[in-house]
């Protein structure tokens, strides 16, 4: 495991019957980096994301967060350790306000515990701080004016921004973004990319993201991991990946299972 790796995937595999969706995948994500996970449809990217984040139980291998195994731990346990994710299809609770969606992600909601619910003086200041933080994040993401609106009234792009802002309520060390630009218009897409760059620059947050827009990947990534047919076929800097014949082969559909 490299000294600068914050997240390491080691020989991870996942089968669904006779199909090897993820086949002995190994790669590292350096601390403070933006790493892209790319590949053609059906390459296994989403399944790998689900295994790494605990939404699907991997068959074998290991996932290390800062050197400690977190393989097969449930999503809520990983979130407490600082590994959180967003989804390609946003998970905003439509009939709750934007602000309440943010507060759901507050990691210190002691007032929601049955034994403490009636003892409001014990958690009132904590709740106030959470509301302040939530509003600050909404301001950063341009959603402050929407704080009291139902989340269901947001556009697709605004929901993507909300989901990223909500993830930051957990004060994560690693954020996994599943196709953050899917269904987002160009203006909001640029805003989202700026926020992703800002996370790395200002908070030293480590980013691993799946994206199909290769121009975005090449412009905004420090490192790229390429999957095809459930395997990692190439990895490196954008310049290295751009000229790798295995990548060209994978995207043109000429790669065989023997490669």
Phi and psi restraints in degrees (value plus and minus 20) as a CYANA .aco file:
   2 UNK   PHI     -78.5   -38.5
   2 UNK   PSI     129.5   169.5
   3 UNK   PHI     -82.0   -42.0
   3 UNK   PSI     -50.3   -10.3
   4 UNK   PHI    -113.4   -73.4
   4 UNK   PSI     -16.0    24.0
   5 UNK   PHI     -97.6   -57.6
   5 UNK   PSI     105.5   145.5
   6 UNK   PHI    -114.6   -74.6
   6 UNK   PSI     -56.9   -16.9
   7 UNK   PHI    -142.9  -102.9
   7 UNK   PSI     107.8   147.8
   8 UNK   PHI    -148.7  -108.7
   8 UNK   PSI     110.3   150.3
   9 UNK   PHI    -127.2   -87.2
   9 UNK   PSI     105.9   145.9
  10 UNK   PHI    -146.7  -106.7
  10 UNK   PSI      89.9   129.9
  11 UNK   PHI      31.2    71.2
  11 UNK   PSI      20.4    60.4
  12 UNK   PHI     -99.1   -59.1
  12 UNK   PSI     113.7   153.7
  13 UNK   PHI    -154.7  -114.7
  13 UNK   PSI     127.7   167.7
  14 UNK   PHI    -169.5  -129.5
  14 UNK   PSI     104.0   144.0
  15 UNK   PHI    -132.9   -92.9
  15 UNK   PSI     127.6   167.6
  16 UNK   PHI    -141.3  -101.3
  16 UNK   PSI      76.0   116.0
  17 UNK   PHI      45.4    85.4
  17 UNK   PSI    -143.7  -103.7
  18 UNK   PHI    -106.6   -66.6
  18 UNK   PSI     -23.2    16.8
  19 UNK   PHI    -115.6   -75.6
  19 UNK   PSI     103.3   143.3
  20 UNK   PHI    -109.7   -69.7
  20 UNK   PSI      70.9   110.9
  21 UNK   PHI     -88.0   -48.0
  21 UNK   PSI     -57.3   -17.3
  22 UNK   PHI    -150.9  -110.9
  22 UNK   PSI     106.2   146.2
  23 UNK   PHI    -148.2  -108.2
  23 UNK   PSI      73.7   113.7
  24 UNK   PHI      37.8    77.8
  24 UNK   PSI      32.7    72.7
  25 UNK   PHI    -107.4   -67.4
  25 UNK   PSI     111.6   151.6
  26 UNK   PHI    -156.8  -116.8
  26 UNK   PSI     109.9   149.9
  27 UNK   PHI    -187.7  -147.7
  27 UNK   PSI     147.6   187.6
  28 UNK   PHI    -143.5  -103.5
  28 UNK   PSI     130.6   170.6
  29 UNK   PHI    -139.6   -99.6
  29 UNK   PSI      95.5   135.5
  30 UNK   PHI     -90.5   -50.5
  30 UNK   PSI     125.1   165.1
  31 UNK   PHI     -82.0   -42.0
  31 UNK   PSI     113.8   153.8
  32 UNK   PHI      59.0    99.0
  32 UNK   PSI     -11.7    28.3
  33 UNK   PHI    -118.3   -78.3
  33 UNK   PSI     145.4   185.4
  34 UNK   PHI    -132.1   -92.1
  34 UNK   PSI      92.3   132.3
  35 UNK   PHI    -135.3   -95.3
  35 UNK   PSI     110.9   150.9
  36 UNK   PHI    -119.8   -79.8
  36 UNK   PSI     120.5   160.5
  37 UNK   PHI    -132.9   -92.9
  37 UNK   PSI      94.0   134.0
  38 UNK   PHI    -146.1  -106.1
  38 UNK   PSI     149.0   189.0
  39 UNK   PHI     136.4   176.4
  39 UNK   PSI     142.2   182.2
  40 UNK   PHI     -86.7   -46.7
  40 UNK   PSI     146.0   186.0
  41 UNK   PHI     -75.8   -35.8
  41 UNK   PSI     117.9   157.9
  42 UNK   PHI      63.6   103.6
  42 UNK   PSI     -12.0    28.0
  43 UNK   PHI     -93.8   -53.8
  43 UNK   PSI     -38.7     1.3
  44 UNK   PHI      86.8   126.8
  44 UNK   PSI     -11.2    28.8
  45 UNK   PHI     -83.8   -43.8
  45 UNK   PSI     -69.3   -29.3
  46 UNK   PHI     -85.6   -45.6
  46 UNK   PSI     -59.4   -19.4
  47 UNK   PHI     -82.5   -42.5
  47 UNK   PSI     -62.9   -22.9
  48 UNK   PHI     -81.1   -41.1
  48 UNK   PSI     -64.4   -24.4
  49 UNK   PHI     -75.7   -35.7
  49 UNK   PSI     -65.0   -25.0
  50 UNK   PHI     -85.5   -45.5
  50 UNK   PSI     -56.4   -16.4
  51 UNK   PHI     -89.2   -49.2
  51 UNK   PSI     -66.6   -26.6
  52 UNK   PHI     -80.8   -40.8
  52 UNK   PSI     -57.5   -17.5
  53 UNK   PHI    -114.2   -74.2
  53 UNK   PSI     -14.5    25.5
  54 UNK   PHI      64.3   104.3
  54 UNK   PSI     -13.5    26.5
  55 UNK   PHI    -102.0   -62.0
  55 UNK   PSI     -39.8     0.2
  56 UNK   PHI    -151.5  -111.5
  56 UNK   PSI     117.5   157.5
  57 UNK   PHI    -102.2   -62.2
  57 UNK   PSI      98.2   138.2
  58 UNK   PHI     -90.4   -50.4
  58 UNK   PSI     133.9   173.9
  59 UNK   PHI     -99.4   -59.4
  59 UNK   PSI     -64.0   -24.0
  60 UNK   PHI    -177.6  -137.6
  60 UNK   PSI     150.7   190.7
  61 UNK   PHI      88.7   128.7
  61 UNK   PSI    -179.0  -139.0
  62 UNK   PHI    -177.4  -137.4
  62 UNK   PSI     131.8   171.8
  63 UNK   PHI    -147.7  -107.7
  63 UNK   PSI     105.0   145.0
  64 UNK   PHI    -133.2   -93.2
  64 UNK   PSI     111.0   151.0
  65 UNK   PHI    -134.3   -94.3
  65 UNK   PSI      91.9   131.9
  66 UNK   PHI      33.4    73.4
  66 UNK   PSI      21.1    61.1
  67 UNK   PHI      66.8   106.8
  67 UNK   PSI     -25.9    14.1
  68 UNK   PHI    -129.6   -89.6
  68 UNK   PSI     114.2   154.2
  69 UNK   PHI     -87.1   -47.1
  69 UNK   PSI     110.6   150.6
  70 UNK   PHI    -145.0  -105.0
  70 UNK   PSI      -5.0    35.0
  71 UNK   PHI     -83.0   -43.0
  71 UNK   PSI     112.6   152.6
  72 UNK   PHI      49.0    89.0
  72 UNK   PSI      -9.2    30.8
  73 UNK   PHI     -98.5   -58.5
  73 UNK   PSI     128.7   168.7
  74 UNK   PHI     -90.0   -50.0
  74 UNK   PSI     137.8   177.8
  75 UNK   PHI     -74.9   -34.9
  75 UNK   PSI     -60.7   -20.7
  76 UNK   PHI     -85.9   -45.9
  76 UNK   PSI     -53.3   -13.3
  77 UNK   PHI     -89.8   -49.8
  77 UNK   PSI     -57.7   -17.7
  78 UNK   PHI     -87.2   -47.2
  78 UNK   PSI     -58.4   -18.4
  79 UNK   PHI     -81.7   -41.7
  79 UNK   PSI     -59.0   -19.0
  80 UNK   PHI     -85.9   -45.9
  80 UNK   PSI     -48.4    -8.4
  81 UNK   PHI    -102.5   -62.5
  81 UNK   PSI     -28.3    11.7
  82 UNK   PHI      83.6   123.6
  82 UNK   PSI      -6.1    33.9
  83 UNK   PHI    -132.9   -92.9
  83 UNK   PSI      92.2   132.2
  84 UNK   PHI    -148.9  -108.9
  84 UNK   PSI     146.9   186.9
  85 UNK   PHI    -162.3  -122.3
  85 UNK   PSI     142.0   182.0
  86 UNK   PHI    -135.3   -95.3
  86 UNK   PSI     151.0   191.0
  87 UNK   PHI    -139.7   -99.7
  87 UNK   PSI     133.6   173.6
  88 UNK   PHI     -80.9   -40.9
  88 UNK   PSI     -63.0   -23.0
  89 UNK   PHI    -118.2   -78.2
  89 UNK   PSI      94.6   134.6
  90 UNK   PHI     -81.2   -41.2
  90 UNK   PSI     130.8   170.8
  91 UNK   PHI    -132.6   -92.6
  91 UNK   PSI       7.5    47.5
  92 UNK   PHI     -83.2   -43.2
  92 UNK   PSI     122.1   162.1
  93 UNK   PHI    -105.5   -65.5
  93 UNK   PSI      85.6   125.6
  94 UNK   PHI     -82.7   -42.7
  94 UNK   PSI     -53.1   -13.1
  95 UNK   PHI    -114.8   -74.8
  95 UNK   PSI      -7.7    32.3
  96 UNK   PHI    -131.7   -91.7
  96 UNK   PSI     135.5   175.5
  97 UNK   PHI     -88.2   -48.2
  97 UNK   PSI     141.4   181.4
  98 UNK   PHI     -79.0   -39.0
  98 UNK   PSI     -62.7   -22.7
  99 UNK   PHI     -83.7   -43.7
  99 UNK   PSI     -62.6   -22.6
 100 UNK   PHI     -86.5   -46.5
 100 UNK   PSI     -53.6   -13.6
 101 UNK   PHI     -79.8   -39.8
 101 UNK   PSI     -60.1   -20.1
 102 UNK   PHI     -85.2   -45.2
 102 UNK   PSI     -64.6   -24.6
 103 UNK   PHI     -86.8   -46.8
 103 UNK   PSI     -45.1    -5.1
 104 UNK   PHI     -79.8   -39.8
 104 UNK   PSI     -47.7    -7.7
 105 UNK   PHI    -109.0   -69.0
 105 UNK   PSI     -22.5    17.5
 106 UNK   PHI     -80.6   -40.6
 106 UNK   PSI     103.0   143.0
 107 UNK   PHI     -94.1   -54.1
 107 UNK   PSI     -28.2    11.8
 108 UNK   PHI    -145.0  -105.0
 108 UNK   PSI      42.4    82.4
 109 UNK   PHI    -112.8   -72.8
 109 UNK   PSI      47.8    87.8
 110 UNK   PHI     -86.1   -46.1
 110 UNK   PSI     -45.3    -5.3
 111 UNK   PHI     -87.5   -47.5
 111 UNK   PSI     -34.3     5.7
 112 UNK   PHI    -106.1   -66.1
 112 UNK   PSI     -26.5    13.5
 113 UNK   PHI     -99.9   -59.9
 113 UNK   PSI     115.0   155.0
 114 UNK   PHI     -76.4   -36.4
 114 UNK   PSI     -61.7   -21.7
 115 UNK   PHI     -91.2   -51.2
 115 UNK   PSI     -39.2     0.8
 116 UNK   PHI    -129.6   -89.6
 116 UNK   PSI     -27.8    12.2
 117 UNK   PHI     -76.6   -36.6
 117 UNK   PSI     -56.7   -16.7
 118 UNK   PHI    -103.5   -63.5
 118 UNK   PSI     -26.7    13.3
 119 UNK   PHI    -125.4   -85.4
 119 UNK   PSI      42.5    82.5
 120 UNK   PHI     -78.8   -38.8
 120 UNK   PSI     -55.0   -15.0
 121 UNK   PHI     -77.9   -37.9
 121 UNK   PSI     -43.6    -3.6
 122 UNK   PHI     -94.5   -54.5
 122 UNK   PSI     -46.6    -6.6
 123 UNK   PHI    -147.1  -107.1
 123 UNK   PSI     -13.5    26.5
 124 UNK   PHI     -81.9   -41.9
 124 UNK   PSI     -65.9   -25.9
 125 UNK   PHI     -85.1   -45.1
 125 UNK   PSI     -56.3   -16.3
 126 UNK   PHI     -82.3   -42.3
 126 UNK   PSI     -63.4   -23.4
 127 UNK   PHI     -84.7   -44.7
 127 UNK   PSI     -60.6   -20.6
 128 UNK   PHI     -82.7   -42.7
 128 UNK   PSI     -62.9   -22.9
 129 UNK   PHI     -83.5   -43.5
 129 UNK   PSI     -58.2   -18.2
 130 UNK   PHI     -83.3   -43.3
 130 UNK   PSI     -61.5   -21.5
 131 UNK   PHI     -85.1   -45.1
 131 UNK   PSI     -59.4   -19.4
 132 UNK   PHI     -83.2   -43.2
 132 UNK   PSI     -65.7   -25.7
 133 UNK   PHI     -83.5   -43.5
 133 UNK   PSI     -61.9   -21.9
 134 UNK   PHI     -81.8   -41.8
 134 UNK   PSI     -64.3   -24.3
 135 UNK   PHI     -87.5   -47.5
 135 UNK   PSI     -55.6   -15.6
 136 UNK   PHI     -82.5   -42.5
 136 UNK   PSI     -63.0   -23.0
 137 UNK   PHI     -87.3   -47.3
 137 UNK   PSI     -59.5   -19.5
 138 UNK   PHI     -82.6   -42.6
 138 UNK   PSI     -56.3   -16.3
 139 UNK   PHI     -83.8   -43.8
 139 UNK   PSI     -64.2   -24.2
 140 UNK   PHI     -79.9   -39.9
 140 UNK   PSI     -59.2   -19.2
 141 UNK   PHI    -113.2   -73.2
 141 UNK   PSI      -8.9    31.1
 142 UNK   PHI      50.9    90.9
 142 UNK   PSI       5.9    45.9
 143 UNK   PHI    -136.2   -96.2
 143 UNK   PSI      -9.9    30.1
 144 UNK   PHI     -78.5   -38.5
 144 UNK   PSI     -59.5   -19.5
 145 UNK   PHI     -89.0   -49.0
 145 UNK   PSI     -34.7     5.3
 146 UNK   PHI    -119.5   -79.5
 146 UNK   PSI     -14.9    25.1
 147 UNK   PHI     -74.2   -34.2
 147 UNK   PSI     -58.6   -18.6
 148 UNK   PHI    -117.9   -77.9
 148 UNK   PSI     -17.6    22.4
 149 UNK   PHI    -101.4   -61.4
 149 UNK   PSI     134.3   174.3
 150 UNK   PHI     -83.7   -43.7
 150 UNK   PSI     118.7   158.7
 151 UNK   PHI     -81.5   -41.5
 151 UNK   PSI     -47.7    -7.7
 152 UNK   PHI     -86.3   -46.3
 152 UNK   PSI     -35.1     4.9
 153 UNK   PHI    -107.0   -67.0
 153 UNK   PSI     -27.2    12.8
 154 UNK   PHI     -94.3   -54.3
 154 UNK   PSI     131.8   171.8
 155 UNK   PHI     -92.8   -52.8
 155 UNK   PSI     149.5   189.5
 156 UNK   PHI     -78.9   -38.9
 156 UNK   PSI     -62.2   -22.2
 157 UNK   PHI     -86.0   -46.0
 157 UNK   PSI     -60.6   -20.6
 158 UNK   PHI     -85.2   -45.2
 158 UNK   PSI     -53.5   -13.5
 159 UNK   PHI     -86.6   -46.6
 159 UNK   PSI     -55.8   -15.8
 160 UNK   PHI     -82.6   -42.6
 160 UNK   PSI     -62.6   -22.6
 161 UNK   PHI     -84.0   -44.0
 161 UNK   PSI     -61.9   -21.9
 162 UNK   PHI     -81.7   -41.7
 162 UNK   PSI     -62.5   -22.5
 163 UNK   PHI     -84.9   -44.9
 163 UNK   PSI     -59.2   -19.2
 164 UNK   PHI     -88.4   -48.4
 164 UNK   PSI     -63.2   -23.2
 165 UNK   PHI     -80.8   -40.8
 165 UNK   PSI     -61.4   -21.4
 166 UNK   PHI     -85.5   -45.5
 166 UNK   PSI     -57.7   -17.7
 167 UNK   PHI     -80.5   -40.5
 167 UNK   PSI     -55.0   -15.0
 168 UNK   PHI     -93.2   -53.2
 168 UNK   PSI     -36.6     3.4
 169 UNK   PHI     -80.7   -40.7
 169 UNK   PSI     -45.2    -5.2
 170 UNK   PHI    -103.1   -63.1
 170 UNK   PSI     -21.6    18.4
 171 UNK   PHI      32.1    72.1
 171 UNK   PSI      36.5    76.5
 172 UNK   PHI     -94.8   -54.8
 172 UNK   PSI     137.4   177.4
 173 UNK   PHI    -113.6   -73.6
 173 UNK   PSI     -54.4   -14.4
 174 UNK   PHI    -150.3  -110.3
 174 UNK   PSI     111.1   151.1
 175 UNK   PHI    -140.1  -100.1
 175 UNK   PSI     107.2   147.2
 176 UNK   PHI    -123.6   -83.6
 176 UNK   PSI     102.0   142.0
 177 UNK   PHI    -131.7   -91.7
 177 UNK   PSI      98.4   138.4
 178 UNK   PHI    -115.9   -75.9
 178 UNK   PSI      82.9   122.9
 179 UNK   PHI      28.4    68.4
 179 UNK   PSI      43.8    83.8
 180 UNK   PHI     -83.1   -43.1
 180 UNK   PSI     -41.7    -1.7
 181 UNK   PHI    -118.1   -78.1
 181 UNK   PSI     -20.9    19.1
 182 UNK   PHI     -83.8   -43.8
 182 UNK   PSI     105.4   145.4
 183 UNK   PHI      54.9    94.9
 183 UNK   PSI      -7.1    32.9
 184 UNK   PHI    -124.8   -84.8
 184 UNK   PSI     114.3   154.3
 185 UNK   PHI     -90.7   -50.7
 185 UNK   PSI     145.8   185.8
 186 UNK   PHI     -78.2   -38.2
 186 UNK   PSI     -61.9   -21.9
 187 UNK   PHI     -85.3   -45.3
 187 UNK   PSI     -70.0   -30.0
 188 UNK   PHI     -87.3   -47.3
 188 UNK   PSI     -50.7   -10.7
 189 UNK   PHI     -82.3   -42.3
 189 UNK   PSI     -64.5   -24.5
 190 UNK   PHI     -81.8   -41.8
 190 UNK   PSI     -61.3   -21.3
 191 UNK   PHI     -82.3   -42.3
 191 UNK   PSI     -62.6   -22.6
 192 UNK   PHI     -84.0   -44.0
 192 UNK   PSI     -62.2   -22.2
 193 UNK   PHI     -83.8   -43.8
 193 UNK   PSI     -58.3   -18.3
 194 UNK   PHI     -82.7   -42.7
 194 UNK   PSI     -60.3   -20.3
 195 UNK   PHI     -86.6   -46.6
 195 UNK   PSI     -57.9   -17.9
 196 UNK   PHI     -84.2   -44.2
 196 UNK   PSI     -63.9   -23.9
 197 UNK   PHI     -82.4   -42.4
 197 UNK   PSI     -58.5   -18.5
 198 UNK   PHI     -85.6   -45.6
 198 UNK   PSI     -55.4   -15.4
 199 UNK   PHI     -79.5   -39.5
 199 UNK   PSI     -65.4   -25.4
 200 UNK   PHI     -86.2   -46.2
 200 UNK   PSI     -62.9   -22.9
 201 UNK   PHI     -94.3   -54.3
 201 UNK   PSI     -63.5   -23.5
 202 UNK   PHI    -112.6   -72.6
 202 UNK   PSI     -54.4   -14.4
 203 UNK   PHI    -131.1   -91.1
 203 UNK   PSI     -23.7    16.3
 204 UNK   PHI      36.3    76.3
 204 UNK   PSI      12.2    52.2
 205 UNK   PHI     -96.7   -56.7
 205 UNK   PSI     116.4   156.4
 206 UNK   PHI    -110.1   -70.1
 206 UNK   PSI     113.8   153.8
 207 UNK   PHI    -140.4  -100.4
 207 UNK   PSI     111.4   151.4
 208 UNK   PHI    -143.5  -103.5
 208 UNK   PSI     103.1   143.1
 209 UNK   PHI    -156.0  -116.0
 209 UNK   PSI     127.5   167.5
 210 UNK   PHI    -117.4   -77.4
 210 UNK   PSI     111.6   151.6
 211 UNK   PHI    -173.9  -133.9
 211 UNK   PSI     122.1   162.1
 212 UNK   PHI    -116.3   -76.3
 212 UNK   PSI     -38.2     1.8
 213 UNK   PHI     -99.3   -59.3
 213 UNK   PSI      82.2   122.2
 214 UNK   PHI     -87.0   -47.0
 214 UNK   PSI     -48.4    -8.4
 215 UNK   PHI     -84.8   -44.8
 215 UNK   PSI     -63.4   -23.4
 216 UNK   PHI     -82.1   -42.1
 216 UNK   PSI     -64.4   -24.4
 217 UNK   PHI     -79.5   -39.5
 217 UNK   PSI     -68.0   -28.0
 218 UNK   PHI     -87.1   -47.1
 218 UNK   PSI     -52.2   -12.2
 219 UNK   PHI    -101.9   -61.9
 219 UNK   PSI     -49.4    -9.4
 220 UNK   PHI    -138.0   -98.0
 220 UNK   PSI     -14.0    26.0
 221 UNK   PHI    -127.6   -87.6
 221 UNK   PSI     126.5   166.5
 222 UNK   PHI    -107.2   -67.2
 222 UNK   PSI     -53.6   -13.6
 223 UNK   PHI    -164.9  -124.9
 223 UNK   PSI     134.6   174.6
 224 UNK   PHI    -153.1  -113.1
 224 UNK   PSI     116.1   156.1
 225 UNK   PHI    -135.1   -95.1
 225 UNK   PSI     108.3   148.3
 226 UNK   PHI    -131.3   -91.3
 226 UNK   PSI     106.8   146.8
 227 UNK   PHI    -132.7   -92.7
 227 UNK   PSI     128.9   168.9
 228 UNK   PHI    -173.3  -133.3
 228 UNK   PSI     113.6   153.6
 229 UNK   PHI      33.9    73.9
 229 UNK   PSI      18.2    58.2
 230 UNK   PHI      64.6   104.6
 230 UNK   PSI     -22.5    17.5
 231 UNK   PHI    -138.1   -98.1
 231 UNK   PSI     138.5   178.5
 232 UNK   PHI    -102.5   -62.5
 232 UNK   PSI     102.0   142.0
 233 UNK   PHI    -126.2   -86.2
 233 UNK   PSI     -35.9     4.1
 234 UNK   PHI    -185.3  -145.3
 234 UNK   PSI     135.3   175.3
 235 UNK   PHI    -178.7  -138.7
 235 UNK   PSI     136.7   176.7
 236 UNK   PHI     132.2   172.2
 236 UNK   PSI    -184.2  -144.2
 237 UNK   PHI     -93.5   -53.5
 237 UNK   PSI     143.7   183.7
 238 UNK   PHI     -73.9   -33.9
 238 UNK   PSI     -60.5   -20.5
 239 UNK   PHI     -84.3   -44.3
 239 UNK   PSI     -60.6   -20.6
 240 UNK   PHI     -87.4   -47.4
 240 UNK   PSI     -63.4   -23.4
 241 UNK   PHI     -88.6   -48.6
 241 UNK   PSI     -57.0   -17.0
 242 UNK   PHI     -78.2   -38.2
 242 UNK   PSI     -54.9   -14.9
 243 UNK   PHI    -123.5   -83.5
 243 UNK   PSI      -8.8    31.2
 244 UNK   PHI    -100.7   -60.7
 244 UNK   PSI     100.6   140.6
 245 UNK   PHI     -84.1   -44.1
 245 UNK   PSI     -47.7    -7.7
 246 UNK   PHI     -86.9   -46.9
 246 UNK   PSI     -52.4   -12.4
 247 UNK   PHI     -89.3   -49.3
 247 UNK   PSI     -66.4   -26.4
 248 UNK   PHI     -79.5   -39.5
 248 UNK   PSI     -63.4   -23.4
 249 UNK   PHI     -81.2   -41.2
 249 UNK   PSI     -63.4   -23.4
 250 UNK   PHI     -82.9   -42.9
 250 UNK   PSI     -61.6   -21.6
 251 UNK   PHI     -97.6   -57.6
 251 UNK   PSI     -43.1    -3.1
 252 UNK   PHI    -109.2   -69.2
 252 UNK   PSI     -26.3    13.7
 253 UNK   PHI      59.0    99.0
 253 UNK   PSI       1.7    41.7
 254 UNK   PHI    -123.0   -83.0
 254 UNK   PSI     -19.9    20.1
 255 UNK   PHI     -96.7   -56.7
 255 UNK   PSI     118.8   158.8
 256 UNK   PHI    -122.7   -82.7
 256 UNK   PSI     146.8   186.8
 257 UNK   PHI     -90.0   -50.0
 257 UNK   PSI     -31.2     8.8
 258 UNK   PHI    -104.4   -64.4
 258 UNK   PSI     -30.2     9.8
